[in-house]
Amino acid sequence: MENRLDAVQASKLQKKRIVHVAIELLQNLHHHSASPKEKIVFSIHETNSNRWTVRSQNPVKPEAQKPLEDRWTQLKSLNLEALRAQRMKQISKHERSLHGGGGIGLNEILRKSDGSAEMNFSKSQSDVVVTFIAELPLRS
Amino acid sequence: MSLLQLEGTPKTPKVEFIDAPMSLALSGRSIPENSIEFYKPLMDWVDAHLSDSSSNPIEVSIRLEYFNTSSSKCLMDFLKRIEKSPVNATILWYYEEEDEDMLEAGEDYDAIIDIPFRLIATSA
């Protein structure tokens, strides 16, 4: 991915942001995916010559949907400065999430994608699937 | 002399902690899947070696290219340990000059931690 970003002459900052979002989404899949694992999807593709889209999809436990939606709605209502302030507050707290991040991952995905990330749920009879899509420019 | 030295990997930073003369340096990438496990020996080393108030001022060099969110929490714990220790420390926070995100991260830690920070732009 990084070689390809160099080849398409992504700016250093945007390259780092795309890598950062990809890492957060991959680690999110690793830590939070429920079964069935066959429904886990991760992709990065060029939206056009100036933008890349990072997409992840994974099943979640049905009871996780509401808290995740509420958290996402709250974060989406904040501008970038407010997201930064909230992140500072979260990292300075002593509490950690089970995986060590203190719940900062969603905030980081939104900040690094300049607010242009979306989260959607789809339901079937057997499971609930969450999809994150972040679209990032190659040059700032 | 006590030394904690770890080679950098694609997921974990290079670590060089030396006690005589005291210097602490982290560089590279910090994106381990289990950051708590990775940072535990670093925290232990800091707890064991930064207890002498008579030691000379020390510089803590942090030159990270990327760090994931769980590492950001571990970095905060690491810096808080240094803050609580009796040593006279300065944090040297390096960032690439066009990397405004890493500059912001340094500013945020500087705002939270009561230790002098020097935010240093590098050309590469």
Contacts between the chains, C-beta under 8 A, distances in Angstrom:
chain1	res1	chain2	res2	distance
A	11	B	98	7.3
A	12	B	96	6.5
A	12	B	98	5.4
A	12	B	99	6.7
A	13	B	98	5.5
A	13	B	99	5.9
A	13	B	100	6.5
A	13	B	101	6.9
A	16	B	65	7.6
A	16	B	66	6.4
A	16	B	99	6.5
A	16	B	101	6.7
A	17	B	101	6.9
A	19	B	66	6.4
A	20	B	66	6.2
A	20	B	68	7.8
A	20	B	101	7.8
A	23	B	31	5.4
A	23	B	66	7.2
A	23	B	68	5.6
A	24	B	68	6.6
A	24	B	69	6.5
A	27	B	31	7.9
A	27	B	33	6.6
A	27	B	68	6.3
A	27	B	70	7.8
A	30	B	33	6.4
A	84	B	104	6.7
A	84	B	108	7.2
A	87	B	108	7.3
A	88	B	108	4.9
A	88	B	111	6.8
A	88	B	112	6.4
A	91	B	72	5.4
A	91	B	73	5.7
A	91	B	76	4.9
A	91	B	108	7.5
A	91	B	112	7.5
A	92	B	76	6.5
A	92	B	112	4.8
A	96	B	36	7.7
A	96	B	73	6.1
A	99	B	34	8.0
A	99	B	70	6.2
A	100	B	34	7.2
A	100	B	35	5.1
A	100	B	36	4.8
A	100	B	70	3.6
A	100	B	73	6.0
A	100	B	74	7.0
A	101	B	68	7.5
A	101	B	69	4.1
A	101	B	70	4.1
A	101	B	72	7.6
A	101	B	73	6.0
A	102	B	69	7.5
A	102	B	70	8.0
A	102	B	73	5.0
A	104	B	69	4.1
A	104	B	72	6.5
A	104	B	73	7.2
A	105	B	69	4.9
A	108	B	69	5.4
A	112	B	101	7.2
